[in-house]
Amino acid sequence: MKNLTMIAHTDAQQYLAQHLKKMKQIQGFSFSHVEGHGLGYEKDDFLSARDEVLASSPRLRVDIILSDKDVEMVLDRLQHEDNHAKLQGVFYWLTAVERRGHFS
């Protein structure tokens, strides 16, 4: 199993939610609001005055647990969909998941 983590602009949240729900390989996902710090923040047209002073931009973190066999298919669909422009600039990484479960 793998955890696919993506960092996207907050404007992509609705699109991502709709798009991820349609993929049968995805059983669920989590959104967390984060602040991005880095070289790309200067190019962000949606920065508020606060964001410019703090040199950060509003971002969305998405975490998705996937089976190993589904990782490439999900990444391919995310990179080649018709609305790819909405996901342009999304940063992602994969990490191994040793175990998962629910407490009861």
C-alpha positions in Angstrom: 0.0 0.0 0.0 1.0 3.6 -0.7 -0.1 7.0 0.6 -0.4 9.5 -2.3 0.0 13.0 -0.9 -0.7 16.0 -3.1 -0.3 19.7 -2.4 -2.7 21.8 -4.5 -4.0 25.4 -4.5 -7.2 25.7 -2.4 -9.1 26.6 -5.5 -8.8 23.0 -6.7 -10.6 21.5 -3.7 -14.1 21.2 -5.3 -12.7 19.8 -8.6 -10.5 17.3 -6.7 -13.3 16.1 -4.5 -15.6 15.5 -7.5 -12.9 13.9 -9.5 -11.5 11.6 -6.8 -15.0 10.4 -5.8 -15.4 9.1 -9.4 -12.4 6.8 -9.3 -13.2 3.3 -8.2 -9.6 2.8 -7.1 -10.1 5.4 -4.3 -12.0 4.3 -1.2 -11.6 7.7 0.5 -9.4 10.7 0.9 -8.6 13.5 3.4 -8.2 17.2 2.8 -6.1 19.4 5.1 -5.6 23.1 4.7 -1.9 24.1 4.8 0.3 27.1 3.9 2.8 26.7 1.2 6.2 28.3 1.4 8.6 28.2 -1.5 9.7 29.7 -4.7 6.3 29.3 -6.5 4.3 31.5 -4.2 5.3 34.7 -6.0 3.4 33.5 -9.1 0.2 33.0 -7.2 -2.5 35.5 -8.5 -4.8 34.7 -5.5 -2.5 35.8 -2.7 -4.0 38.2 -0.1 -1.9 41.0 1.4 -1.5 38.7 4.5 -0.1 35.9 2.3 2.3 38.2 0.6 3.6 39.5 3.9 4.0 36.0 5.3 5.4 34.8 1.9 3.0 31.9 1.9 0.0 30.8 -0.1 -3.1 28.9 0.8 -2.8 25.2 -0.1 -4.7 22.0 0.2 -3.1 18.8 1.2 -4.8 15.6 -0.1 -3.9 12.2 1.4 -5.1 9.0 -0.4 -4.3 5.4 0.6 -4.0 3.3 -2.5 -3.1 -0.3 -3.3 0.2 -0.7 -5.0 -1.5 -1.9 -8.2 -3.7 1.3 -8.4 -1.0 4.0 -7.9 0.0 4.4 -11.6 -3.5 4.3 -12.9 -4.6 7.0 -10.4 -1.6 9.2 -11.2 -2.1 8.7 -14.9 -5.8 9.8 -14.7 -4.9 12.8 -12.6 -2.3 13.9 -15.1 -4.2 13.3 -18.3 -7.8 14.3 -17.6 -9.6 16.9 -19.7 -9.4 19.5 -16.9 -5.7 18.9 -16.3 -5.2 22.7 -16.2 -7.0 22.7 -12.8 -4.3 20.4 -11.4 -1.3 22.1 -13.0 1.4 22.8 -10.5 0.2 20.1 -8.1 3.1 18.7 -6.1 2.8 15.0 -5.1 4.8 12.3 -3.4 4.3 8.6 -2.5 5.1 6.9 0.8 4.9 3.3 1.9 2.1 2.4 4.3 3.0 -0.5 6.5 -0.3 -0.9 8.1 -3.8 0.7 8.3 -7.0 0.1 10.1 -9.7 1.5 12.3 -10.0 1.5 16.1 -13.2 0.0 17.3 
